[in-house]
Amino acid sequence: MDFNGLINKYGTLRFAPDGKDETGAFMLIDEYKIHVRQDDLAIVLGLPVSEIHPLIDSYSRITR
C-alpha cells in the first residue's frame, strides 16, 4: 500500500505510540510502522493520522 492509501484507510486513528527508539516514536497500524521524530512527538500525540501526515518521518511495512 502506498502512503496515500495508508492515510485514506487509517486516517481517523489517533496517534498513540506503541514504542520508542533512539530518534523518536512509532505506532503500529495493521502491517505498517509509522515513525515520528522526537521533536514532533508532543505535537502529534492524540491527533488523527490524517492530520499529522506532514510530520511523519517514515513508514514501512512490517515483515513478520
Phi and psi in degrees as a GROMACS rama.xvg file:
@    title "Ramachandran Plot"
@    xaxis  label "Phi"
@    yaxis  label "Psi"
@TYPE xy
-80.244  171.179  ASP-2
-60.809  -42.4578  PHE-3
-63.7973  -38.4799  ASN-4
-64.0586  -38.9731  GLY-5
-62.5962  -45.0676  LEU-6
-64.5675  -42.3877  ILE-7
-64.0596  -40.3154  ASN-8
-77.2553  -38.5815  LYS-9
-117.961  16.6132  TYR-10
-61.0387  -23.9851  GLY-11
-87.0024  -11.4299  THR-12
-67.4234  139.09  LEU-13
-86.7352  139.933  ARG-14
-71.9594  117.082  PHE-15
-136.479  110.133  ALA-16
-59.5181  138.902  PRO-17
-96.9916  -13.4666  ASP-18
-174.308  171  GLY-19
-128.775  156.371  LYS-20
-135.498  -168.702  ASP-21
-68.7705  -18.5989  GLU-22
-112.764  -7.74061  THR-23
170.62  -144.849  GLY-24
-135.409  159.816  ALA-25
-137.201  156.345  PHE-26
-123.809  136.128  MET-27
-96.7938  125.074  LEU-28
-129.478  114.512  ILE-29
54.4254  -111.72  ASP-30
-103.533  13.355  GLU-31
-122.201  152.174  TYR-32
-118.103  119.754  LYS-33
-104.704  124.936  ILE-34
-112.038  137.632  HIS-35
-126.831  137.742  VAL-36
-68.3609  154.142  ARG-37
-56.3247  -38.8573  GLN-38
-62.5547  -28.0192  ASP-39
-98.6507  -6.25539  ASP-40
-59.5349  -45.0924  LEU-41
-62.8132  -30.1362  ALA-42
-73.1907  -41.3007  ILE-43
-89.0946  -14.4677  VAL-44
-56.3335  124.908  LEU-45
83.5948  -7.05038  GLY-46
-86.5191  150.638  LEU-47
-62.6012  146.319  PRO-48
-57.4041  -34.2472  VAL-49
-64.5609  -24.7743  SER-50
-90.0036  -19.5507  GLU-51
-99.9485  2.44201  ILE-52
-54.3444  -31.8245  HIS-53
-67.4096  -21.4179  PRO-54
-97.8996  -0.858144  LEU-55
-72.3635  121.645  ILE-56
-74.4149  -43.0116  ASP-57
-162.449  162.135  SER-58
-141.564  148.689  TYR-59
-150.815  154.623  SER-60
-82.522  136.248  ARG-61
-88.6869  128.633  ILE-62
-105.725  129.426  THR-63
